[in-house]
């Protein structure tokens, strides 16, 4: 049996705002949290999910994982062109030969980083079939919220750094340019449009230009994500979560006020 504490008590213990704790509860991020009489109650001793994040290894070799993670960190901080194999080897306490036992070149490391991003960026995106109960029975806010899906905690820290690398290189690197357009932008719009098209089909939305609506939502979401890549601090992340919530609530209210949503 859980012994519970209030969101305010949890916030004080974690050193964050109670609003931040409530948002985590609302988004299902705190295991065992329950809402009673309009207030959230959290199991005593629950850890902040943002503090629990651990990046799972991508490769079987611990050394290859260390090289991969350190390269991402250095490329994001100092830019790919200014970082050498020697720099990566020095940072992980290995010689350069150790790097070449796992990657053929610095470009090979970057290619693996791109491959990783393309795979895991979309990993947690739900299918329309999985979203059907929300589309049928959820509130307008719930439907809007489905296109603001989140990433697995074990990958989100890497994805944020790799996004920064892609943003830095998209004007000089053809593959980074393609990823920025196809994965970051186009796939988000297509996913949102599919969700909103289904909402129109079953009568939850009325008279909505789903393409323009998808652009609108994805533009805001991408802006939030880009902002997080520039400043991934806990405080900034909490602020962005609150901005996301206000945006989704605003859109849901607007749909209802204009009689465009049921």
Buried (B, 14 or more C-beta within 10 A) or exposed (E): EBEBBBBBBBBBBBEBBBBBBBBBBBBEBBEEBEEEEEEBBBBEEBEBEBEEEEBEBBEEEEBBBBBBBBBBBBBBEEEBEEBEBEBBBEBBEBEEEBBEEBBEEBEEBBBBBBEBBBEBBBEEBBEEEEBEEBBEEBEBBBBBBBBBBEBEBBBBBBBBBBBBBBBBBBEEBEBBBBBBEEBBBEBBBBBBBBBBBBBBEEEBBEEBEBBEBBBBBBEBBBEBBEBBBEEBEBEEBBBBBBBBBEBBBEBBEEBBEEEBBE
